[in-house]
Amino acid sequence: MKKINILIPDLLKDTFLEKKILGKKYDIFLRKASEFNKLTDKFLSKIDGVMTGHHVIFDNKKIEKLINCKVIVRYGVGFDSVDIKQAGYQNIKVFNIPDYGVDEVADHALAMILNLSRFISGNDEILKKEYKKNEIKWLYDQNKNQKRLKDLSLGIIGLGRIGTALTERSKSIFKDILFYDPLIEDGYDKVLGIKKEEKLITLFKNSDVISLHAPSTGENKFFLDEKLFKNLDKPIIFVNTSRGDLVKNSILAKYFKNGKIRGLGLDVFNKEPPQKHDELTKIWEDKKNTGRIIFTPHVAFYSTEALNEIRLKGVTTIKKFFKNKNLKNCINTMYL
């Protein structure tokens, strides 16, 4: 019997779990992300299914080479790293895992908000420098913009699973919680006890802290434009743990430098990793901004439990598809 060939081009370091669940009917090919563009056309033509993270890009040219592929499973919620339209033209079903990493990303966003609000990393770095110089200044007011959180409003952009989870974690912390999400039906705000803003510009004006939790689609690429930041009446803390192509680095850099963004926390970037010459990277490296900008390397999704969960759900999705053509969480049915 011909075996089913599964390619895992990134994310994983072993396939013990996958082999255990899939069994002897499958051959699994594990590769490093750095090897992805070196995979030959002949090799890709023999692949029946793919399980992939966000470290490689399955664009139309790469998908065209998957001439025998039936399914691509994206480890995670977002699927912007896969050309789902091209996959659909080739009758390749693309799946995501929508309930993965909810706790981790919500926790990560809140951790960034609290860190920036309380200037924790900033105070720590300043103390380290003082101790190294043996000139210890035990100062309490290194962050001149520190505000009491109970007097502030949190604005959430995107009230899906993660945005809702952040809402529940934040109710006892902030004065008000606002959200913007045109896909959410009227009344959901009443269920959660929060306020719905009909316009993004209103959410920006009424929020002291903004956390971004929107997916990346063709329609909303860089949808947070400059006018939203330009019209701010007060400095905000801005956090993005969702996708890097929703707001331009240049906009964040500009409005951080002019003071309209007083704290900036990013787990995702326009290009990953961000480049040394990027304007945003330069202000992050600037010592005078210590504690006011936090970068993390697209790790908001991660915990030991979350990685095990996503592996289990990913391999179960692909097995169910090959076994009984299960299409739960298929996200490109409109193109098939």
Residue pairs with C-beta under 8 A, 6 or more apart in sequence:
1 25
3 24
3 25
3 26
3 27
4 25
4 26
4 27
4 48
4 49
4 322
5 26
5 27
5 29
5 46
5 47
5 48
5 49
6 18
6 22
6 26
6 27
6 28
6 29
6 47
6 48
6 49
6 50
6 51
6 318
7 29
7 31
7 44
7 47
7 49
7 50
7 51
8 15
8 18
8 28
8 29
8 30
8 31
8 50
8 51
8 52
9 31
9 33
9 35
9 36
9 39
9 50
9 52
9 56
10 31
10 32
10 33
10 36
10 52
10 53
10 54
10 55
10 56
11 33
11 52
11 53
11 55
11 75
12 18
12 30
12 311
14 30
15 28
15 30
17 308
17 311
17 312
17 315
18 28
18 51
18 311
18 315
19 26
19 28
21 312
21 315
21 316
21 319
22 28
22 315
22 318
22 319
29 47
31 39
33 53
33 55
33 56
36 56
41 65
44 62
44 65
44 66
44 67
45 65
45 66
45 67
45 68
46 68
47 66
47 68
47 69
48 68
48 69
48 70
48 71
48 322
49 69
49 70
49 71
49 72
49 73
49 318
49 321
49 322
50 58
50 66
50 69
50 71
50 72
50 73
51 72
51 73
51 75
51 314
51 315
51 318
52 58
52 72
52 73
52 74
52 75
52 81
52 82
53 74
53 75
53 76
54 75
54 76
54 78
54 81
54 298
56 81
57 81
58 72
58 81
58 82
58 83
58 87
59 83
59 86
60 83
60 85
60 86
63 69
63 82
63 83
63 86
63 87
63 90
63 92
64 86
64 90
66 90
66 92
67 90
69 90
69 92
70 91
70 92
70 93
70 321
70 322
71 92
71 93
71 94
71 95
71 318
71 321
71 322
72 82
72 87
72 92
72 93
72 94
72 95
73 94
73 95
73 96
73 97
73 314
73 317
73 318
74 81
74 82
74 94
74 95
74 96
74 97
75 97
75 100
75 310
75 311
75 314
76 96
76 97
76 100
76 101
76 301
76 310
77 96
77 97
77 98
77 100
77 101
77 161
77 162
77 215
78 96
78 215
78 216
78 242
78 243
79 94
79 96
79 331
80 215
80 216
80 217
80 243
80 245
82 94
84 94
84 331
84 332
84 335
85 332
85 335
87 93
87 94
87 332
87 335
88 94
88 332
88 333
88 334
88 335
88 336
89 335
91 336
93 321
93 327
93 330
93 332
93 333
93 336
94 330
94 331
94 332
95 317
95 318
95 321
95 329
95 330
95 331
96 329
96 331
97 310
97 313
97 314
97 317
97 329
98 161
98 329
99 161
99 313
100 301
100 306
100 309
100 310
100 313
101 162
101 300
101 301
101 302
101 306
101 310
102 161
102 162
102 165
103 165
103 303
103 306
104 300
104 301
104 302
104 303
104 306
105 162
105 165
105 213
105 241
105 242
105 300
105 301
106 162
106 165
106 166
106 169
107 169
108 241
108 267
108 296
108 299
108 300
109 162
109 166
109 211
109 213
109 239
109 241
109 265
109 300
110 166
110 169
110 170
112 239
112 241
112 265
112 267
112 294
112 296
113 154
113 209
113 211
113 237
113 239
113 265
114 120
115 121
115 265
115 294
116 237
116 239
116 263
116 264
116 265
116 291
116 292
116 294
117 146
117 147
117 149
117 209
117 237
117 263
118 146
119 142
119 143
119 146
119 291
119 292
120 291
121 290
121 291
121 294
122 142
122 143
122 290
122 291
122 292
123 142
123 143
123 291
124 291
125 290
125 291
126 139
126 142
126 290
126 291
127 136
130 136
130 137
142 291
143 291
143 292
145 235
145 262
145 263
147 208
149 173
149 174
150 173
150 174
150 175
151 175
152 174
152 175
152 208
152 209
153 174
153 175
153 176
153 177
153 178
153 206
153 207
153 208
153 209
154 170
154 173
154 174
154 176
154 177
154 178
154 207
154 208
154 209
154 210
154 211
155 177
155 178
155 179
155 180
155 197
155 203
155 204
155 206
155 207
155 209
155 210
155 211
156 163
156 166
156 167
156 177
156 178
156 179
156 180
156 210
156 211
156 213
157 163
157 179
157 180
157 181
157 200
157 203
157 210
157 211
157 212
157 213
157 214
157 224
158 179
158 180
158 181
158 212
158 213
158 214
158 215
158 242
159 167
159 179
159 181
159 184
159 188
159 213
160 181
160 213
160 215
162 213
162 241
162 242
163 179
163 181
163 211
163 213
164 192
166 211
166 213
167 177
167 179
167 192
167 194
168 192
170 177
171 177
171 193
174 209
176 194
176 195
177 192
177 194
177 195
178 194
178 195
178 196
178 197
178 203
178 206
178 207
179 189
179 194
179 195
179 196
179 197
179 203
180 196
180 197
180 198
180 199
180 200
180 203
181 196
184 196
186 196
188 196
189 195
189 196
197 203
197 206
200 224
200 228
201 227
201 228
201 231
203 210
204 210
204 228
204 229
204 231
204 232
204 236
205 231
205 232
205 233
207 236
208 234
208 236
208 237
209 236
209 237
209 238
209 239
210 236
210 237
210 238
210 239
211 239
211 240
211 241
212 224
212 238
212 239
212 240
212 241
212 242
212 246
212 247
213 241
213 242
214 220
214 223
214 242
214 243
214 246
215 242
215 243
216 242
216 243
216 245
216 246
220 246
221 245
221 246
222 245
222 246
222 247
222 248
223 246
223 247
224 246
224 247
224 251
225 251
226 251
226 254
229 251
229 254
229 255
229 260
229 261
230 255
230 260
232 255
232 260
235 259
235 260
235 261
235 262
236 260
236 261
236 262
236 263
237 261
237 262
237 263
237 264
237 265
238 252
238 261
238 263
238 264
238 265
239 264
239 265
239 266
240 246
240 247
240 265
240 266
240 267
240 268
241 265
241 267
241 268
241 300
242 268
243 268
244 266
244 268
244 269
244 270
244 271
244 272
245 270
248 270
249 269
249 270
249 274
249 278
249 279
249 280
250 279
250 280
252 261
252 264
252 266
252 280
253 279
253 280
253 282
253 283
254 279
255 261
256 264
256 283
256 289
256 292
256 293
257 283
262 292
263 292
263 293
264 292
264 293
264 294
265 293
265 294
265 296
266 280
266 293
266 294
266 295
266 296
267 295
267 296
267 297
267 298
267 299
267 300
268 298
269 280
269 298
271 278
272 297
272 298
273 297
274 280
274 281
274 295
275 281
283 289
283 293
284 293
284 295
301 310
317 326
317 328
317 329
320 326
320 328
321 327
327 333
